[in-house]
Amino acid sequence: MKKKVLITGGCGYIGSQIALEMLRGDKFEPVSIDNFCNSSSTIPDQVQNLTGKRYKNYNINLLASEALRVVFEEHEFYGLIHLAALKSIPQSLKYPLKYYENNIISLTNVLKYCHEFKVPKLVFSSSCSVYGAEAEFPVDEQSPVADRQASSYSNTKKIGEEIVRDFSAG
Ligand SMILES: NC(=O)c1ccc[n+]([C@@H]2O[C@H](COP(=O)([O-])OP(=O)(O)OC[C@H]3O[C@@H](n4cnc5c(N)ncnc54)[C@H](O)[C@@H]3O)[C@@H](O)[C@H]2O)c1
């Protein structure tokens, strides 16, 4: 029996590839939430053309907490891969609040239901931009995160890492 994995942003660049690989394998069944704010609603069709299999996408904004709850009620998830975020550095400098709201509230909404519905596994997609331009390369998990982030985008990822760390420890 395949384990269900919820992919937020499952119709985006990375999420659609993960869904495709899961459909080709025999271990995981992808379920996606994506509101197509940076992707196309034709993505599940395109993945179906490549794999012969289809994955379900819920066209839900992750900021809509009650709509999100329904997805957790309908499925028993083994894991969650949280990819959904706005990711343009220049846009984040122009519209910081939009980035903080989308990337941070989406994350806390998702974590709230991971906790309530006891989802065992979580992957959070951060960004190497958190290490800053001055970092010594190559960076790894031990590399220090920059104190002062260069963009609101990378700051949402830094804050996101801290939220996930506290959530995991709680
Ligand atoms: N692509 C890269 O090279 C790269 C590098 C480092 C980190 N990341 C991170 O990986 C993740 C995925 O990146 P990507 O390149 O696939 O981005 P992407 O924009 O292609 O995919 C993100 C998806 O999330 C969806 N989304 C965003 N906000 C949403 C919301 N509130 N509700 C529902 N759906 C929402 C978008 O419609 C989009 O389809 C992002 O968090 C990004 O910051 C990407």
The ligand as an ORCA input file, in Angstrom:
! r2SCAN-3c Opt
* xyz 0 1
  N      13.828     26.415     -7.664
  C      14.951     26.568     -6.969
  O      16.060     26.603     -7.510
  C      14.884     26.687     -5.472
  C      16.074     26.846     -4.752
  C      16.013     26.937     -3.362
  C      14.807     26.863     -2.701
  N      13.651     26.715     -3.428
  C      12.393     26.636     -2.699
  O      11.742     25.438     -3.098
  C      10.340     25.645     -3.110
  C       9.779     25.280     -4.472
  O      10.440     26.031     -5.452
  P       9.965     26.015     -6.949
  O      11.128     26.468     -7.766
  O       9.305     24.723     -7.271
  O       8.888     27.192     -6.920
  P       7.537     27.344     -7.748
  O       7.115     28.761     -7.658
  O       7.694     26.745     -9.101
  O       6.548     26.408     -6.911
  C       5.920     26.863     -5.741
  C       4.451     26.572     -5.902
  O       3.763     26.985     -4.721
  C       2.521     27.537     -5.088
  N       2.116     28.426     -3.995
  C       2.791     29.511     -3.509
  N       2.115     30.068     -2.511
  C       0.985     29.326     -2.332
  C      -0.106     29.406     -1.435
  N      -0.228     30.387     -0.522
  N      -1.083     28.469     -1.522
  C      -0.994     27.479     -2.440
  N       0.011     27.359     -3.317
  C       0.998     28.280     -3.267
  C       2.765     28.231     -6.427
  O       1.604     28.331     -7.220
  C       3.818     27.322     -7.074
  O       3.233     26.376     -7.952
  C      10.115     27.108     -2.730
  O       9.808     27.171     -1.349
  C      11.450     27.767     -3.020
  O      11.661     28.870     -2.180
  C      13.672     26.622     -4.787
*
